[in-house]
């Protein structure tokens, strides 16, 4: 399982110019079965995505295609997480 942490590098007005394209990119990640959670940070300084089913290299490539990243308004960090203790309601993440 991986976290993709997006951190804005430009003011929000610059980020918002690419928001619709970013949402299309996020939807594609869900359609591909890779993203299982996505949302903005609070306060609004970036976003977080939980992803499964791809390698770090694949996810780094996918993150590089995010319009936010391509247009330089956000930086992406891919973090691998190996769950060792899980609530039974999310046990399925252990295999992801």
N, CA, C and O atoms as CSV, one atom per row, in Angstrom:
chain,resi,resn,atom,element,x,y,z
A,1,UNK,N,N,0.855,-1.162,0.000
A,1,UNK,CA,C,0.000,0.000,0.000
A,1,UNK,C,C,0.901,1.224,0.000
A,1,UNK,O,O,1.992,1.209,0.570
A,2,UNK,N,N,0.436,2.275,-0.641
A,2,UNK,CA,C,1.215,3.492,-0.743
A,2,UNK,C,C,0.364,4.712,-0.413
A,2,UNK,O,O,-0.847,4.735,-0.634
A,3,UNK,N,N,1.034,5.713,0.119
A,3,UNK,CA,C,0.454,7.045,0.245
A,3,UNK,C,C,1.128,7.918,-0.792
A,3,UNK,O,O,2.347,7.873,-0.957
A,4,UNK,N,N,0.344,8.703,-1.480
A,4,UNK,CA,C,0.887,9.749,-2.330
A,4,UNK,C,C,0.541,11.059,-1.632
A,4,UNK,O,O,-0.630,11.417,-1.508
A,5,UNK,N,N,1.559,11.760,-1.184
A,5,UNK,CA,C,1.361,13.047,-0.527
A,5,UNK,C,C,1.630,14.141,-1.533
A,5,UNK,O,O,2.720,14.222,-2.101
A,6,UNK,N,N,0.637,14.983,-1.754
A,6,UNK,CA,C,0.788,16.132,-2.626
A,6,UNK,C,C,0.926,17.376,-1.765
A,6,UNK,O,O,0.105,17.623,-0.881
A,7,UNK,N,N,1.953,18.147,-2.022
A,7,UNK,CA,C,2.194,19.390,-1.285
A,7,UNK,C,C,2.211,20.530,-2.290
A,7,UNK,O,O,2.994,20.516,-3.240
A,8,UNK,N,N,1.348,21.516,-2.080
A,8,UNK,CA,C,1.310,22.642,-3.003
A,8,UNK,C,C,2.596,23.442,-2.912
A,8,UNK,O,O,3.126,23.683,-1.827
A,9,UNK,N,N,3.084,23.846,-4.065
A,9,UNK,CA,C,4.311,24.628,-4.154
A,9,UNK,C,C,4.048,26.041,-4.662
A,9,UNK,O,O,4.956,26.870,-4.723
A,10,UNK,N,N,2.812,26.301,-5.021
A,10,UNK,CA,C,2.405,27.616,-5.536
A,10,UNK,C,C,1.154,28.065,-4.791
A,10,UNK,O,O,0.509,27.248,-4.134
A,11,UNK,N,N,0.802,29.327,-4.878
A,11,UNK,CA,C,-0.423,29.825,-4.236
A,11,UNK,C,C,-1.668,29.103,-4.779
A,11,UNK,O,O,-1.659,28.556,-5.882
A,12,UNK,N,N,-2.725,29.121,-3.980
A,12,UNK,CA,C,-3.950,28.389,-4.325
A,12,UNK,C,C,-4.567,28.839,-5.638
A,12,UNK,O,O,-5.173,28.017,-6.326
A,13,UNK,N,N,-4.441,30.105,-6.020
A,13,UNK,CA,C,-5.016,30.522,-7.301
A,13,UNK,C,C,-4.331,29.801,-8.465
A,13,UNK,O,O,-4.977,29.498,-9.467
A,14,UNK,N,N,-3.029,29.524,-8.342
A,14,UNK,CA,C,-2.312,28.759,-9.364
A,14,UNK,C,C,-2.735,27.289,-9.333
A,14,UNK,O,O,-2.900,26.664,-10.381
A,15,UNK,N,N,-2.908,26.743,-8.137
A,15,UNK,CA,C,-3.368,25.358,-7.986
A,15,UNK,C,C,-4.753,25.198,-8.616
A,15,UNK,O,O,-5.004,24.238,-9.344
A,16,UNK,N,N,-5.642,26.137,-8.332
A,16,UNK,CA,C,-7.022,26.038,-8.803
A,16,UNK,C,C,-7.134,26.054,-10.327
A,16,UNK,O,O,-8.113,25.548,-10.875
A,17,UNK,N,N,-6.156,26.621,-11.011
A,17,UNK,CA,C,-6.180,26.614,-12.488
A,17,UNK,C,C,-6.150,25.190,-13.042
A,17,UNK,O,O,-6.647,24.932,-14.138
A,18,UNK,N,N,-5.568,24.275,-12.281
A,18,UNK,CA,C,-5.395,22.897,-12.747
A,18,UNK,C,C,-6.286,21.909,-12.000
A,18,UNK,O,O,-6.146,20.698,-12.171
A,19,UNK,N,N,-7.203,22.415,-11.173
A,19,UNK,CA,C,-8.018,21.542,-10.321
A,19,UNK,C,C,-8.908,20.600,-11.134
A,19,UNK,O,O,-8.989,19.415,-10.812
A,20,UNK,N,N,-9.576,21.093,-12.178
A,20,UNK,CA,C,-10.442,20.206,-12.963
A,20,UNK,C,C,-9.633,19.094,-13.628
A,20,UNK,O,O,-10.063,17.941,-13.649
A,21,UNK,N,N,-8.470,19.434,-14.169
A,21,UNK,CA,C,-7.621,18.411,-14.797
A,21,UNK,C,C,-7.114,17.414,-13.751
A,21,UNK,O,O,-7.027,16.216,-14.020
A,22,UNK,N,N,-6.786,17.911,-12.572
A,22,UNK,CA,C,-6.351,17.031,-11.482
A,22,UNK,C,C,-7.473,16.054,-11.115
A,22,UNK,O,O,-7.216,14.871,-10.896
A,23,UNK,N,N,-8.708,16.543,-11.049
A,23,UNK,CA,C,-9.841,15.664,-10.712
A,23,UNK,C,C,-10.024,14.573,-11.756
A,23,UNK,O,O,-10.374,13.446,-11.404
A,24,UNK,N,N,-9.798,14.872,-13.023
A,24,UNK,CA,C,-9.862,13.856,-14.079
A,24,UNK,C,C,-8.777,12.809,-13.848
A,24,UNK,O,O,-9.025,11.612,-13.984
A,25,UNK,N,N,-7.568,13.264,-13.497
A,25,UNK,CA,C,-6.457,12.351,-13.209
A,25,UNK,C,C,-6.800,11.453,-12.016
A,25,UNK,O,O,-6.555,10.247,-12.062
A,26,UNK,N,N,-7.358,12.023,-10.960
A,26,UNK,CA,C,-7.745,11.234,-9.784
A,26,UNK,C,C,-8.805,10.204,-10.167
A,26,UNK,O,O,-8.711,9.043,-9.770
A,27,UNK,N,N,-9.806,10.616,-10.930
A,27,UNK,CA,C,-10.861,9.683,-11.356
A,27,UNK,C,C,-10.260,8.511,-12.132
A,27,UNK,O,O,-10.684,7.369,-11.958
A,28,UNK,N,N,-9.281,8.788,-12.983
A,28,UNK,CA,C,-8.641,7.715,-13.735
A,28,UNK,C,C,-7.967,6.719,-12.790
A,28,UNK,O,O,-8.017,5.512,-13.028
A,29,UNK,N,N,-7.339,7.212,-11.725
A,29,UNK,CA,C,-6.728,6.326,-10.741
A,29,UNK,C,C,-7.744,5.409,-10.080
A,29,UNK,O,O,-7.463,4.236,-9.831
A,30,UNK,N,N,-8.936,5.949,-9.793
A,30,UNK,CA,C,-10.011,5.120,-9.239
A,30,UNK,C,C,-10.530,4.140,-10.288
A,30,UNK,O,O,-10.745,2.964,-9.993
A,31,UNK,N,N,-10.732,4.627,-11.514
A,31,UNK,CA,C,-11.216,3.746,-12.585
A,31,UNK,C,C,-10.252,2.599,-12.851
A,31,UNK,O,O,-10.672,1.496,-13.201
A,32,UNK,N,N,-8.957,2.861,-12.686
A,32,UNK,CA,C,-7.946,1.822,-12.895
A,32,UNK,C,C,-7.847,0.850,-11.716
A,32,UNK,O,O,-7.128,-0.146,-11.796
A,33,UNK,N,N,-8.569,1.133,-10.617
A,33,UNK,CA,C,-8.534,0.270,-9.444
A,33,UNK,C,C,-7.304,0.463,-8.585
A,33,UNK,O,O,-6.994,-0.390,-7.754
A,34,UNK,N,N,-6.595,1.569,-8.767
A,34,UNK,CA,C,-5.353,1.819,-8.039
A,34,UNK,C,C,-5.601,2.716,-6.824
A,34,UNK,O,O,-5.076,2.439,-5.746
A,35,UNK,N,N,-6.371,3.758,-6.972
A,35,UNK,CA,C,-6.658,4.664,-5.861
A,35,UNK,C,C,-7.861,4.149,-5.088
A,35,UNK,O,O,-8.872,3.765,-5.676
A,36,UNK,N,N,-7.743,4.145,-3.763
A,36,UNK,CA,C,-8.877,3.717,-2.936
A,36,UNK,C,C,-9.345,4.820,-1.997
A,36,UNK,O,O,-10.386,4.685,-1.354
A,37,UNK,N,N,-8.591,5.906,-1.911
A,37,UNK,CA,C,-8.988,7.056,-1.102
A,37,UNK,C,C,-8.217,8.259,-1.634
A,37,UNK,O,O,-7.027,8.166,-1.934
A,38,UNK,N,N,-8.899,9.370,-1.746
A,38,UNK,CA,C,-8.237,10.616,-2.148
A,38,UNK,C,C,-8.955,11.767,-1.479
A,38,UNK,O,O,-10.179,11.761,-1.347
A,39,UNK,N,N,-8.186,12.751,-1.058
A,39,UNK,CA,C,-8.799,13.920,-0.453
A,39,UNK,C,C,-7.785,14.995,-0.165
A,39,UNK,O,O,-6.576,14.765,-0.187
A,40,UNK,N,N,-8.302,16.172,0.106
A,40,UNK,CA,C,-7.454,17.308,0.411
A,40,UNK,C,C,-7.065,17.342,1.871
A,40,UNK,O,O,-7.781,16.843,2.739
A,41,UNK,N,N,-5.918,17.939,2.123
A,41,UNK,CA,C,-5.474,18.154,3.495
A,41,UNK,C,C,-6.206,19.372,4.065
A,41,UNK,O,O,-6.664,20.245,3.329
A,42,UNK,N,N,-6.299,19.404,5.371
A,42,UNK,CA,C,-6.894,20.551,6.050
A,42,UNK,C,C,-5.924,21.015,7.116
A,42,UNK,O,O,-5.649,20.267,8.054
A,43,UNK,N,N,-5.401,22.214,7.005
A,43,UNK,CA,C,-5.746,23.249,6.035
A,43,UNK,C,C,-5.302,22.868,4.629
A,43,UNK,O,O,-4.578,21.890,4.441
A,44,UNK,N,N,-5.738,23.641,3.651
A,44,UNK,CA,C,-5.538,23.313,2.243
A,44,UNK,C,C,-4.097,23.590,1.807
A,44,UNK,O,O,-3.784,24.647,1.259
A,45,UNK,N,N,-3.241,22.618,2.064
A,45,UNK,CA,C,-1.826,22.725,1.700
A,45,UNK,C,C,-1.398,21.617,0.746
A,45,UNK,O,O,-0.234,21.551,0.351
A,46,UNK,N,N,-2.343,20.738,0.370
A,46,UNK,CA,C,-2.038,19.621,-0.516
A,46,UNK,C,C,-3.101,18.557,-0.412
A,46,UNK,O,O,-4.225,18.828,0.011
A,47,UNK,N,N,-2.747,17.345,-0.797
A,47,UNK,CA,C,-3.699,16.245,-0.777
A,47,UNK,C,C,-3.022,14.939,-0.412
A,47,UNK,O,O,-1.797,14.853,-0.322
A,48,UNK,N,N,-3.856,13.917,-0.203
A,48,UNK,CA,C,-3.378,12.578,0.146
A,48,UNK,C,C,-4.167,11.569,-0.665
A,48,UNK,O,O,-5.386,11.676,-0.800
A,49,UNK,N,N,-3.460,10.593,-1.199
A,49,UNK,CA,C,-4.091,9.500,-1.939
A,49,UNK,C,C,-3.557,8.198,-1.356
A,49,UNK,O,O,-2.358,8.069,-1.110
A,50,UNK,N,N,-4.445,7.235,-1.134
A,50,UNK,CA,C,-4.030,5.878,-0.784
A,50,UNK,C,C,-4.170,5.044,-2.050
A,50,UNK,O,O,-5.209,5.058,-2.710
A,51,UNK,N,N,-3.103,4.315,-2.375
A,51,UNK,CA,C,-3.066,3.540,-3.606
A,51,UNK,C,C,-2.609,2.111,-3.315
A,51,UNK,O,O,-1.811,1.867,-2.410
A,52,UNK,N,N,-3.132,1.183,-4.100
A,52,UNK,CA,C,-2.759,-0.227,-3.992
A,52,UNK,C,C,-2.585,-0.798,-5.394
A,52,UNK,O,O,-3.039,-0.213,-6.378
A,53,UNK,N,N,-1.919,-1.949,-5.471
A,53,UNK,CA,C,-1.890,-2.713,-6.709
A,53,UNK,C,C,-0.861,-2.288,-7.738
A,53,UNK,O,O,-0.858,-2.823,-8.846
A,54,UNK,N,N,0.011,-1.348,-7.414
A,54,UNK,CA,C,1.082,-0.971,-8.317
A,54,UNK,C,C,2.383,-0.909,-7.534
A,54,UNK,O,O,2.378,-0.832,-6.305
A,55,UNK,N,N,3.486,-0.944,-8.249
A,55,UNK,CA,C,4.795,-0.809,-7.617
A,55,UNK,C,C,5.084,0.665,-7.349
A,55,UNK,O,O,4.403,1.551,-7.864
A,56,UNK,N,N,6.099,0.904,-6.542
A,56,UNK,CA,C,6.523,2.284,-6.277
A,56,UNK,C,C,6.847,2.998,-7.594
A,56,UNK,O,O,6.438,4.140,-7.804
A,57,UNK,N,N,7.578,2.323,-8.470
A,57,UNK,CA,C,7.972,2.931,-9.734
A,57,UNK,C,C,6.746,3.288,-10.571
A,57,UNK,O,O,6.688,4.362,-11.170
A,58,UNK,N,N,5.770,2.387,-10.610
A,58,UNK,CA,C,4.546,2.678,-11.358
A,58,UNK,C,C,3.810,3.880,-10.764
A,58,UNK,O,O,3.324,4.745,-11.493
A,59,UNK,N,N,3.734,3.921,-9.437
A,59,UNK,CA,C,3.034,5.039,-8.792
A,59,UNK,C,C,3.795,6.346,-8.953
A,59,UNK,O,O,3.179,7.400,-9.116
A,60,UNK,N,N,5.109,6.298,-8.909
A,60,UNK,CA,C,5.883,7.518,-9.145
A,60,UNK,C,C,5.633,8.034,-10.561
A,60,UNK,O,O,5.521,9.240,-10.778
A,61,UNK,N,N,5.548,7.115,-11.517
A,61,UNK,CA,C,5.223,7.507,-12.888
A,61,UNK,C,C,3.825,8.077,-12.999
A,61,UNK,O,O,3.603,9.066,-13.697
A,62,UNK,N,N,2.883,7.452,-12.310
A,62,UNK,CA,C,1.503,7.947,-12.317
A,62,UNK,C,C,1.448,9.329,-11.674
A,62,UNK,O,O,0.805,10.235,-12.205
A,63,UNK,N,N,2.114,9.497,-10.539
A,63,UNK,CA,C,2.104,10.793,-9.845
A,63,UNK,C,C,2.723,11.881,-10.709
A,63,UNK,O,O,2.282,13.030,-10.669
A,64,UNK,N,N,3.734,11.533,-11.486
A,64,UNK,CA,C,4.372,12.512,-12.363
A,64,UNK,C,C,3.420,13.020,-13.442
A,64,UNK,O,O,3.635,14.089,-14.014
A,65,UNK,N,N,2.366,12.249,-13.717
A,65,UNK,CA,C,1.386,12.651,-14.723
A,65,UNK,C,C,0.256,13.511,-14.155
A,65,UNK,O,O,-0.562,14.036,-14.911
A,66,UNK,N,N,0.205,13.656,-12.845
A,66,UNK,CA,C,-0.801,14.525,-12.228
A,66,UNK,C,C,-0.605,15.936,-12.785
A,66,UNK,O,O,0.507,16.462,-12.739
A,67,UNK,N,N,-1.664,16.559,-13.308
A,67,UNK,CA,C,-1.523,17.931,-13.816
A,67,UNK,C,C,-0.947,18.900,-12.796
A,67,UNK,O,O,-0.229,19.825,-13.174
A,68,UNK,N,N,-1.241,18.715,-11.518
A,68,UNK,CA,C,-0.639,19.565,-10.497
A,68,UNK,C,C,0.891,19.470,-10.541
A,68,UNK,O,O,1.592,20.479,-10.460
A,69,UNK,N,N,1.385,18.250,-10.669
A,69,UNK,CA,C,2.826,18.022,-10.692
A,69,UNK,C,C,3.410,18.486,-12.026
A,69,UNK,O,O,4.432,19.171,-12.054
A,70,UNK,N,N,2.767,18.119,-13.118
A,70,UNK,CA,C,3.269,18.504,-14.450
A,70,UNK,C,C,3.385,20.011,-14.610
A,70,UNK,O,O,4.290,20.495,-15.288
A,71,UNK,N,N,2.477,20.754,-13.993
A,71,UNK,CA,C,2.481,22.212,-14.138
A,71,UNK,C,C,3.183,22.916,-12.980
A,71,UNK,O,O,3.150,24.142,-12.874
A,72,UNK,N,N,3.816,22.129,-12.117
A,72,UNK,CA,C,4.665,22.697,-11.091
A,72,UNK,C,C,3.956,23.395,-9.946
A,72,UNK,O,O,4.552,24.234,-9.271
A,73,UNK,N,N,2.682,23.059,-9.714
A,73,UNK,CA,C,1.967,23.682,-8.595
A,73,UNK,C,C,1.917,22.782,-7.366
A,73,UNK,O,O,1.433,23.191,-6.311
A,74,UNK,N,N,2.420,21.550,-7.506
A,74,UNK,CA,C,2.473,20.616,-6.379
A,74,UNK,C,C,3.642,19.667,-6.578
A,74,UNK,O,O,4.055,19.387,-7.703
A,75,UNK,N,N,4.162,19.181,-5.467
A,75,UNK,CA,C,5.179,18.129,-5.474
A,75,UNK,C,C,4.531,16.868,-4.919
A,75,UNK,O,O,3.702,16.936,-4.012
A,76,UNK,N,N,4.912,15.718,-5.467
A,76,UNK,CA,C,4.354,14.442,-5.022
A,76,UNK,C,C,5.437,13.613,-4.350
A,76,UNK,O,O,6.566,13.522,-4.833
A,77,UNK,N,N,5.069,13.014,-3.233
A,77,UNK,CA,C,5.950,12.084,-2.521
A,77,UNK,C,C,5.206,10.756,-2.398
A,77,UNK,O,O,4.082,10.718,-1.899
A,78,UNK,N,N,5.822,9.680,-2.847
A,78,UNK,CA,C,5.234,8.340,-2.757
A,78,UNK,C,C,5.877,7.627,-1.573
A,78,UNK,O,O,7.096,7.476,-1.507
A,79,UNK,N,N,5.033,7.193,-0.641
A,79,UNK,CA,C,5.497,6.543,0.583
A,79,UNK,C,C,4.889,5.151,0.658
A,79,UNK,O,O,3.668,5.001,0.618
A,80,UNK,N,N,5.735,4.134,0.768
A,80,UNK,CA,C,5.228,2.772,0.918
A,80,UNK,C,C,4.920,2.509,2.388
A,80,UNK,O,O,5.693,2.869,3.276
A,81,UNK,N,N,3.781,1.877,2.623
A,81,UNK,CA,C,3.355,1.517,3.976
A,81,UNK,C,C,3.088,0.015,3.973
A,81,UNK,O,O,2.349,-0.498,3.133
A,82,UNK,N,N,3.700,-0.675,4.924
A,82,UNK,CA,C,3.460,-2.118,5.082
A,82,UNK,C,C,2.669,-2.315,6.364
A,82,UNK,O,O,3.247,-2.428,7.445
A,83,UNK,N,N,1.346,-2.355,6.245
A,83,UNK,CA,C,0.524,-2.462,7.453
A,83,UNK,C,C,0.843,-3.714,8.256
A,83,UNK,O,O,0.930,-4.815,7.713
A,84,UNK,N,N,1.014,-3.525,9.555
A,84,UNK,CA,C,1.243,-4.666,10.431
A,84,UNK,C,C,0.100,-4.845,11.418
A,84,UNK,O,O,-0.160,-5.960,11.869
A,85,UNK,N,N,-0.571,-3.779,11.751
A,85,UNK,CA,C,-1.714,-3.844,12.651
A,85,UNK,C,C,-2.864,-3.087,12.006
A,85,UNK,O,O,-2.756,-1.899,11.699
A,86,UNK,N,N,-3.959,-3.794,11.809
A,86,UNK,CA,C,-5.110,-3.203,11.131
A,86,UNK,C,C,-6.393,-3.518,11.881
A,86,UNK,O,O,-6.533,-4.593,12.465
A,87,UNK,N,N,-7.305,-2.598,11.861
A,87,UNK,CA,C,-8.665,-2.851,12.312
A,87,UNK,C,C,-9.298,-3.843,11.331
A,87,UNK,O,O,-9.010,-3.783,10.136
A,88,UNK,N,N,-10.137,-4.735,11.799
A,88,UNK,CA,C,-10.749,-5.754,10.950
A,88,UNK,C,C,-11.503,-5.138,9.782
A,88,UNK,O,O,-11.620,-5.768,8.731
A,89,UNK,N,N,-12.015,-3.927,9.939
A,89,UNK,CA,C,-12.787,-3.294,8.855
A,89,UNK,C,C,-11.919,-2.949,7.656
A,89,UNK,O,O,-12.449,-2.768,6.560
A,90,UNK,N,N,-10.617,-2.852,7.822
A,90,UNK,CA,C,-9.750,-2.541,6.696
A,90,UNK,C,C,-8.673,-3.603,6.488
A,90,UNK,O,O,-7.607,-3.325,5.941
A,91,UNK,N,N,-8.961,-4.789,6.921
A,91,UNK,CA,C,-7.999,-5.889,6.786
A,91,UNK,C,C,-7.603,-6.119,5.339
A,91,UNK,O,O,-6.497,-6.588,5.070
A,92,UNK,N,N,-8.478,-5.801,4.410
A,92,UNK,CA,C,-8.182,-5.997,2.991
A,92,UNK,C,C,-6.936,-5.194,2.551
A,92,UNK,O,O,-6.318,-5.527,1.540
A,93,UNK,N,N,-6.579,-4.174,3.282
A,93,UNK,CA,C,-5.407,-3.378,2.914
A,93,UNK,C,C,-4.091,-4.116,3.139
A,93,UNK,O,O,-3.075,-3.759,2.544
A,94,UNK,N,N,-4.098,-5.114,3.968
A,94,UNK,CA,C,-2.872,-5.863,4.232
A,94,UNK,C,C,-2.330,-6.461,2.932
A,94,UNK,O,O,-1.119,-6.458,2.711
A,95,UNK,N,N,-3.201,-6.967,2.084
A,95,UNK,CA,C,-2.770,-7.606,0.842
A,95,UNK,C,C,-2.426,-6.572,-0.216
A,95,UNK,O,O,-1.694,-6.883,-1.156
A,96,UNK,N,N,-2.941,-5.329,-0.088
A,96,UNK,CA,C,-2.710,-4.313,-1.113
A,96,UNK,C,C,-1.315,-3.837,-1.085
A,96,UNK,O,O,-0.939,-2.977,-1.882
